[in-house]
Amino acid sequence: MQAVNVIIGIIMVLSFFGLVWYCVKGYNLLVGFFVMSVLWTTISLIGNSITPNSAMEGATIIDVLTNVFQTGPENYGKSILVNIFFGAFFGRVLIDTGIAATLIRKVVELGGDKPRITMSLLCIVTTIIFTSMTGIGPVISIAVIVLPIMLSLGIPAPIAMFSFMGSIMAGIFGNIVNFKQYQAIFATANESYGTYDYNTYFPFGMIALVVALIVVLVVSNVFLSKKKVSYAWAVTADSSNSADAPIISWICVVLPVIGVILFKIPIILAFIISGLFALITCGKLRGGFTAVCRMLAKQFADGAIDVAPMIGFLLTLSMFNNAANYASPYFKVLLGGVIPESALLLSILFAVLTPLGFFRGPMNLVGCGAAILAVVVSVAAWPVQFLFPLFAITTIAPQHLDVTQSWVAWGFGYTKVATKDYLKMSIPTGWIIGIILCIVVYVLYGGFV
């Protein structure tokens, strides 16, 4: 019967690489993960009919189907989607009030006509902004301001695009909404992991943010030294919301994080309070009750549109996560002996394999990594404060520098940058960040193991 499990494991590994190929080709991820959910659930049920699958013990076929295709999306919706919607609403408020654009304009004034200084300051502000904002809509809204400024200063398009996308990636390490996404995936793999909260993660998240931003800036400046400055791309920045937002409103960019960390405010309430503070300080709550209600409804609707493609993808990803739990016994047969039980060796393994987080690969939680997480959890009782940062590293750094990321794909069309020119910077950067941060995780949390 062991031979049967090995054969099934090999079939699943082959389908796993098929999913990686599918992601690399840039096909629709919502459809891809739904198909994989159906495939792995079907194979697991067939395998269970031949030899018992420990993950299906005591469950009927209907129980398994319900868990994958109903319970998975329901639980994900309950724990994640509401945070995403309110986070997107807050992002839309920052854009509509002109706060984000004002911060960028002030940075440009501060940097003057010095390309390196201005690029660095723009990257710092972008990183701070994306500790709260999320979704392709807000990214594009900021990009059409930041990228023309960089290009008009003579920064080559590949470097401008890379530094901007890299600064978003750095901000995502501290982003509350993204944390909740990964927390839900961990809770699927092990229910006890759901107790791990943002406050516990925050110290590492801030270290990772700083490290990632520094590496991005260093790489950008190294490549800038090799390029001749050119002022051919004379495009002006988007001048919408041209009036500066009041100085007091600028704190709104980090207000949700402050509320959650210092005052223990629930995430959704933190977004609501921060959004209302932004609207009040920018004088947007005028025109009567009806007009204000109409504006708030539009901002929420626009925010929902911004993240709509991501929502569909995340719901099918939740199906895939639950299907991966049923597939994990077969992966364990093949890979169980490869996963180390030492904190040091696991940290080294993650550092070496960080590039496999690119193209939604096996180290990426928002990709094929859910199956690997299930295997890693089944091998040893890893403390969540050690394991979560490791997977955050191999997910955030590669994914948000990746060509499969929606806003990166948009950036290629906007800047006319060749994929190979971008990847020459993004892949080494993601790997360097992974190595450094895996060392940090071992130093900070290796003692918990």
KEFIFI-565384 format. One line per field, with one value per residue (C-alpha): residue number from 1; x, z, y negated. Coordinates in pm, whole numbers, always signed. Layout:
num c(NUM | ...)
x c(X | ...)
z c(Z | ...)
y c(Y | ...)
REM end
This chain:
num c(1 | 2 | 3 | 4 | 5 | 6 | 7 | 8 | 9 | 10 | 11 | 12 | 13 | 14 | 15 | 16 | 17 | 18 | 19 | 20 | 21 | 22 | 23 | 24 | 25 | 26 | 27 | 28 | 29 | 30 | 31 | 32 | 33 | 34 | 35 | 36 | 37 | 38 | 39 | 40 | 41 | 42 | 43 | 44 | 45 | 46 | 47 | 48 | 49 | 50 | 51 | 52 | 53 | 54 | 55 | 56 | 57 | 58 | 59 | 60 | 61 | 62 | 63 | 64 | 65 | 66 | 67 | 68 | 69 | 70 | 71 | 72 | 73 | 74 | 75 | 76 | 77 | 78 | 79 | 80 | 81 | 82 | 83 | 84 | 85 | 86 | 87 | 88 | 89 | 90 | 91 | 92 | 93 | 94 | 95 | 96 | 97 | 98 | 99 | 100 | 101 | 102 | 103 | 104 | 105 | 106 | 107 | 108 | 109 | 110 | 111 | 112 | 113 | 114 | 115 | 116 | 117 | 118 | 119 | 120 | 121 | 122 | 123 | 124 | 125 | 126 | 127 | 128 | 129 | 130 | 131 | 132 | 133 | 134 | 135 | 136 | 137 | 138 | 139 | 140 | 141 | 142 | 143 | 144 | 145 | 146 | 147 | 148 | 149 | 150 | 151 | 152 | 153 | 154 | 155 | 156 | 157 | 158 | 159 | 160 | 161 | 162 | 163 | 164 | 165 | 166 | 167 | 168 | 169 | 170 | 171 | 172 | 173 | 174 | 175 | 176 | 177 | 178 | 179 | 180 | 181 | 182 | 183 | 184 | 185 | 186 | 187 | 188 | 189 | 190 | 191 | 192 | 193 | 194 | 195 | 196 | 197 | 198 | 199 | 200 | 201 | 202 | 203 | 204 | 205 | 206 | 207 | 208 | 209 | 210 | 211 | 212 | 213 | 214 | 215 | 216 | 217 | 218 | 219 | 220 | 221 | 222 | 223 | 224 | 225 | 226 | 227 | 228 | 229 | 230 | 231 | 232 | 233 | 234 | 235 | 236 | 237 | 238 | 239 | 240 | 241 | 242 | 243 | 244 | 245 | 246 | 247 | 248 | 249 | 250 | 251 | 252 | 253 | 254 | 255 | 256 | 257 | 258 | 259 | 260 | 261 | 262 | 263 | 264 | 265 | 266 | 267 | 268 | 269 | 270 | 271 | 272 | 273 | 274 | 275 | 276 | 277 | 278 | 279 | 280 | 281 | 282 | 283 | 284 | 285 | 286 | 287 | 288 | 289 | 290 | 291 | 292 | 293 | 294 | 295 | 296 | 297 | 298 | 299 | 300 | 301 | 302 | 303 | 304 | 305 | 306 | 307 | 308 | 309 | 310 | 311 | 312 | 313 | 314 | 315 | 316 | 317 | 318 | 319 | 320 | 321 | 322 | 323 | 324 | 325 | 326 | 327 | 328 | 329 | 330 | 331 | 332 | 333 | 334 | 335 | 336 | 337 | 338 | 339 | 340 | 341 | 342 | 343 | 344 | 345 | 346 | 347 | 348 | 349 | 350 | 351 | 352 | 353 | 354 | 355 | 356 | 357 | 358 | 359 | 360 | 361 | 362 | 363 | 364 | 365 | 366 | 367 | 368 | 369 | 370 | 371 | 372 | 373 | 374 | 375 | 376 | 377 | 378 | 379 | 380 | 381 | 382 | 383 | 384 | 385 | 386 | 387 | 388 | 389 | 390 | 391 | 392 | 393 | 394 | 395 | 396 | 397 | 398 | 399 | 400 | 401 | 402 | 403 | 404 | 405 | 406 | 407 | 408 | 409 | 410 | 411 | 412 | 413 | 414 | 415 | 416 | 417 | 418 | 419 | 420 | 421 | 422 | 423 | 424 | 425 | 426 | 427 | 428 | 429 | 430 | 431 | 432 | 433 | 434 | 435 | 436 | 437 | 438 | 439 | 440 | 441 | 442 | 443 | 444 | 445 | 446 | 447 | 448 | 449)
x c(+0 | +298 | +369 | +20 | +87 | +418 | +251 | -22 | +244 | +435 | +115 | +47 | +404 | +374 | +44 | +214 | +480 | +202 | +51 | +389 | +411 | +54 | +145 | +465 | +267 | +49 | -281 | -581 | -500 | -862 | -934 | -599 | -645 | -1003 | -892 | -611 | -858 | -1080 | -783 | -620 | -950 | -1040 | -698 | -707 | -1052 | -939 | -629 | -838 | -1058 | -747 | -557 | -678 | -573 | -504 | -634 | -972 | -1019 | -1386 | -1495 | -1741 | -1702 | -1961 | -1766 | -1450 | -1624 | -1794 | -1467 | -1289 | -1556 | -1780 | -1606 | -1280 | -1429 | -1669 | -1391 | -1173 | -1457 | -1525 | -1165 | -1009 | -1238 | -1396 | -1047 | -955 | -1269 | -1221 | -849 | -936 | -1187 | -914 | -677 | -937 | -982 | -607 | -620 | -942 | -838 | -505 | -304 | -93 | -29 | +63 | +323 | +479 | +490 | +657 | +917 | +995 | +1034 | +1269 | +1478 | +1500 | +1673 | +1899 | +1777 | +1924 | +1794 | +1450 | +1424 | +1517 | +1269 | +991 | +1062 | +1049 | +713 | +574 | +679 | +505 | +189 | +164 | +176 | -197 | -306 | -362 | -493 | -405 | -621 | -425 | -97 | -179 | -303 | +31 | +234 | +103 | +238 | +568 | +692 | +668 | +860 | +1142 | +1152 | +1153 | +1456 | +1643 | +1617 | +1607 | +1265 | +1371 | +1526 | +1231 | +984 | +1194 | +1251 | +881 | +762 | +1035 | +923 | +566 | +706 | +887 | +565 | +373 | +595 | +413 | +74 | -209 | -440 | -170 | -85 | -447 | -437 | -135 | -275 | -585 | -370 | -174 | -495 | -602 | -280 | -301 | -596 | -378 | -177 | -482 | -402 | -85 | -172 | -35 | +101 | +323 | +436 | +491 | +856 | +971 | +750 | +921 | +1268 | +1177 | +1036 | +1359 | +1585 | +1381 | +1376 | +1751 | +1827 | +1596 | +1763 | +2113 | +2035 | +1865 | +2164 | +2411 | +2226 | +2184 | +2564 | +2590 | +2337 | +2363 | +2102 | +1856 | +1584 | +1402 | +1086 | +954 | +616 | +444 | +289 | -82 | -200 | -534 | -599 | -347 | -423 | -203 | -372 | -331 | -20 | -228 | -389 | -55 | -50 | -345 | -103 | +21 | -282 | -429 | -102 | -76 | -433 | -380 | -38 | -65 | -436 | -531 | -816 | -975 | -838 | -1168 | -1241 | -886 | -945 | -1282 | -1145 | -840 | -1054 | -1293 | -1001 | -858 | -1192 | -1249 | -901 | -917 | -1259 | -1438 | -1737 | -1930 | -2238 | -2498 | -2575 | -2696 | -2389 | -2152 | -2331 | -2311 | -1938 | -1866 | -2066 | -1876 | -1539 | -1630 | -1758 | -1445 | -1231 | -1422 | -1364 | -993 | -962 | -1236 | -996 | -793 | -1107 | -1202 | -847 | -832 | -1160 | -1033 | -699 | -887 | -1028 | -677 | -551 | -808 | -743 | -372 | -444 | -588 | -292 | -29 | -1 | +108 | +356 | +489 | +564 | +787 | +918 | +893 | +1254 | +1370 | +1215 | +1461 | +1354 | +1625 | +1547 | +1888 | +1857 | +1501 | +1613 | +1897 | +1657 | +1417 | +1703 | +1831 | +1484 | +1353 | +1362 | +1102 | +855 | +869 | +607 | +369 | +606 | +627 | +758 | +481 | +178 | -34 | +53 | +167 | +310 | -3 | +87 | +446 | +315 | +94 | +396 | +625 | +361 | +312 | +685 | +737 | +551 | +706 | +619 | +416 | +632 | +923 | +744 | +518 | +802 | +985 | +687 | +619 | +972 | +944 | +597 | +621 | +969 | +933 | +562 | +561 | +863 | +719 | +596 | +281 | +184 | -98 | +47 | +393 | +235 | +58 | +392 | +548 | +280 | +297 | +677 | +751 | +1020 | +1141 | +1073 | +1437 | +1566 | +1333 | +1405 | +1781 | +1714 | +1406 | +1517 | +1860 | +1697 | +1429 | +1694 | +1923 | +1630 | +1535 | +1884 | +1918 | +1573 | +1601 | +1913 | +1712 | +1431 | +1674 | +1845 | +1515 | +1299 | +1522 | +1532 | +1158 | +1209)
z c(+0 | +55 | -319 | -390 | -174 | -353 | -696 | -586 | -439 | -769 | -961 | -724 | -752 | -1130 | -1111 | -867 | -1128 | -1382 | -1165 | -1145 | -1526 | -1547 | -1317 | -1508 | -1834 | -1672 | -1707 | -1486 | -1127 | -1013 | -1265 | -1206 | -832 | -872 | -1118 | -881 | -591 | -791 | -908 | -567 | -392 | -652 | -637 | -255 | -251 | -495 | -284 | +33 | -128 | -187 | +137 | +424 | +411 | +766 | +678 | +580 | +885 | +987 | +698 | +425 | +62 | +121 | +429 | +221 | -64 | +183 | +358 | +33 | -166 | +103 | +441 | +290 | +118 | +407 | +667 | +442 | +389 | +761 | +862 | +565 | +307 | +538 | +630 | +261 | +176 | +455 | +379 | +16 | +132 | +336 | +40 | -177 | +89 | +88 | -289 | -310 | -33 | -206 | +102 | -88 | -376 | -133 | +44 | -290 | -405 | -80 | -123 | -474 | -345 | -75 | -318 | -579 | -903 | -743 | -894 | -631 | -335 | -489 | -585 | -231 | -71 | -307 | -222 | +152 | +122 | -103 | +152 | +432 | +225 | +148 | +509 | +498 | +133 | -84 | -427 | -786 | -794 | -523 | -671 | -1014 | -860 | -685 | -977 | -1225 | -992 | -884 | -1206 | -1430 | -1167 | -1160 | -1537 | -1583 | -1352 | -1593 | -1398 | -1653 | -1681 | -1556 | -1242 | -1182 | -1212 | -999 | -719 | -706 | -704 | -453 | -216 | -231 | -147 | +156 | +278 | +245 | +518 | +758 | +587 | +820 | +547 | +399 | +745 | +792 | +460 | +563 | +914 | +765 | +556 | +866 | +1059 | +785 | +826 | +1207 | +1398 | +1691 | +1458 | +1424 | +1762 | +1621 | +1590 | +1419 | +1743 | +1787 | +1425 | +1423 | +1548 | +1278 | +1020 | +1084 | +1068 | +742 | +603 | +674 | +544 | +225 | +157 | +213 | -23 | -290 | -266 | -274 | -581 | -752 | -689 | -805 | -1135 | -1164 | -1147 | -1455 | -1658 | -1824 | -1700 | -1977 | -1975 | -2285 | -2102 | -2023 | -1877 | -1614 | -1305 | -1256 | -1130 | -990 | -632 | -693 | -367 | -82 | +194 | +543 | +734 | +1017 | +771 | +673 | +985 | +838 | +631 | +942 | +1166 | +1120 | +1229 | +1528 | +1628 | +1612 | +1781 | +2049 | +2128 | +2037 | +1818 | +1587 | +1235 | +1068 | +1325 | +1279 | +905 | +962 | +1220 | +1006 | +697 | +879 | +1028 | +678 | +543 | +834 | +829 | +451 | +471 | +269 | +501 | +362 | +147 | +374 | +507 | +176 | -16 | +248 | +248 | -130 | -119 | +145 | -50 | -368 | -194 | -51 | -391 | -568 | -310 | -363 | -739 | -675 | -497 | -679 | -894 | -584 | -393 | -650 | -654 | -272 | -251 | -490 | -307 | +14 | -166 | -271 | +87 | +220 | -67 | +15 | +364 | +213 | -25 | +247 | +352 | -4 | -16 | +322 | +182 | -83 | +94 | +464 | +479 | +310 | +560 | +850 | +1214 | +1319 | +1335 | +1193 | +900 | +826 | +823 | +584 | +363 | +339 | +265 | -17 | -161 | -143 | -527 | -543 | -414 | -755 | -1016 | -736 | -670 | -389 | -128 | -187 | +43 | -208 | -467 | -436 | -85 | +98 | +24 | +146 | +463 | +530 | +490 | +709 | +984 | +969 | +1009 | +1339 | +1590 | +1482 | +1695 | +1487 | +1589 | +1414 | +1115 | +1019 | +949 | +737 | +508 | +512 | +376 | +92 | +6 | +29 | -112 | -429 | -493 | -484 | -714 | -944 | -1302 | -1199 | -959 | -1122 | -1068 | -1183 | -1503 | -1540 | -1487 | -1787 | -2013 | -1861 | -1865 | -2171 | -1966 | -2097 | -1859 | -1865 | -1762 | -1462 | -1359 | -1357 | -1056 | -896 | -859 | -700 | -474 | -354 | -283 | -94 | +119 | +185 | +302 | +534 | +687 | +738 | +944 | +1139 | +1203 | +1335 | +1564 | +1698 | +1714 | +1668 | +2045 | +2055 | +1869)
y c(+0 | -229 | -198 | -332 | -640 | -695 | -677 | -918 | -1147 | -1149 | -1232 | -1521 | -1650 | -1646 | -1835 | -2072 | -2158 | -2187 | -2461 | -2635 | -2627 | -2760 | -3051 | -3129 | -3148 | -3414 | -3231 | -3313 | -3213 | -3197 | -2922 | -2753 | -2711 | -2592 | -2323 | -2220 | -2202 | -1967 | -1759 | -1715 | -1646 | -1383 | -1215 | -1217 | -1057 | -789 | -728 | -707 | -440 | -227 | -291 | -512 | -876 | -999 | -1347 | -1199 | -978 | -970 | -1194 | -1100 | -1206 | -1480 | -1598 | -1628 | -1812 | -2045 | -2123 | -2210 | -2392 | -2538 | -2562 | -2688 | -2996 | -3059 | -3066 | -3277 | -3522 | -3545 | -3605 | -3786 | -3941 | -4198 | -4322 | -4346 | -4544 | -4797 | -4820 | -4894 | -5158 | -5327 | -5316 | -5484 | -5756 | -5827 | -5870 | -6075 | -6315 | -6378 | -6273 | -6019 | -6261 | -6540 | -6327 | -6236 | -6599 | -6707 | -6434 | -6558 | -6913 | -6785 | -6579 | -6852 | -6759 | -6493 | -6161 | -5928 | -6127 | -6177 | -5808 | -5703 | -5942 | -5833 | -5470 | -5543 | -5720 | -5444 | -5182 | -5370 | -5417 | -5045 | -4937 | -5023 | -5034 | -4728 | -4630 | -4708 | -5023 | -5208 | -5084 | -5226 | -5551 | -5600 | -5466 | -5722 | -5991 | -5833 | -5670 | -5980 | -6179 | -5923 | -5897 | -6275 | -6290 | -6063 | -5739 | -5453 | -5291 | -4942 | -5092 | -5325 | -5040 | -4803 | -5054 | -5142 | -4779 | -4692 | -4966 | -4831 | -4487 | -4633 | -4795 | -4468 | -4318 | -4551 | -4546 | -4442 | -4311 | -4087 | -3958 | -3849 | -3662 | -3458 | -3408 | -3245 | -3009 | -2910 | -2851 | -2610 | -2412 | -2410 | -2554 | -2663 | -2889 | -3115 | -3270 | -3431 | -3801 | -4110 | -4255 | -3949 | -3965 | -4342 | -4356 | -4115 | -4286 | -4620 | -4464 | -4294 | -4620 | -4808 | -4530 | -4490 | -4866 | -4899 | -4608 | -4753 | -5093 | -4946 | -4735 | -5030 | -5255 | -4989 | -4948 | -5326 | -5358 | -5137 | -5335 | -5672 | -5916 | -6003 | -6266 | -6142 | -6031 | -6378 | -6288 | -6493 | -6343 | -6316 | -6652 | -6540 | -6652 | -6932 | -7112 | -6991 | -6793 | -6950 | -6843 | -6698 | -6455 | -6298 | -6083 | -5890 | -5683 | -5500 | -5556 | -5206 | -5045 | -5280 | -5200 | -4824 | -4818 | -5086 | -5089 | -4729 | -4858 | -4596 | -4622 | -4714 | -4985 | -5117 | -5154 | -5327 | -5572 | -5649 | -5701 | -5934 | -6128 | -6173 | -6294 | -6534 | -6687 | -6729 | -6895 | -6628 | -6574 | -6868 | -6919 | -6767 | -6421 | -6279 | -6394 | -6256 | -5919 | -5908 | -5985 | -5717 | -5459 | -5543 | -5516 | -5177 | -5061 | -5189 | -5014 | -4690 | -4720 | -4773 | -4438 | -4241 | -4032 | -3948 | -3842 | -3578 | -3447 | -3429 | -3236 | -2967 | -2973 | -2887 | -2580 | -2486 | -2528 | -2280 | -2041 | -2062 | -1930 | -1614 | -1592 | -1646 | -1275 | -1189 | -1476 | -1367 | -1019 | -1178 | -1489 | -1406 | -1294 | -1612 | -1857 | -1906 | -1902 | -2148 | -2521 | -2607 | -2366 | -2475 | -2840 | -2752 | -2555 | -2850 | -3090 | -2868 | -2806 | -3164 | -3199 | -2920 | -3177 | -3347 | -3252 | -3141 | -2852 | -2595 | -2841 | -3096 | -3071 | -3265 | -3004 | -2645 | -2690 | -2579 | -2216 | -2263 | -2431 | -2129 | -1898 | -2112 | -2127 | -1749 | -1678 | -1861 | -2080 | -2410 | -2716 | -2959 | -3258 | -3083 | -2928 | -3220 | -3468 | -3209 | -3163 | -3538 | -3591 | -3339 | -3467 | -3848 | -3913 | -3700 | -3751 | -4130 | -4149 | -3885 | -3914 | -3722 | -4004 | -4200 | -4547 | -4439 | -4309 | -4644 | -4821 | -4647 | -4788 | -5135 | -5178 | -4957 | -4778 | -4441 | -4152 | -4034 | -4380 | -4377 | -4018 | -4085 | -4305 | -4146 | -3783 | -3855 | -4114 | -3872 | -3608 | -3848 | -3966 | -3603 | -3509 | -3808 | -3772 | -3395 | -3467 | -3726 | -3476 | -3214 | -3466 | -3602 | -3289 | -2985 | -2945 | -2877 | -2548)
REM end
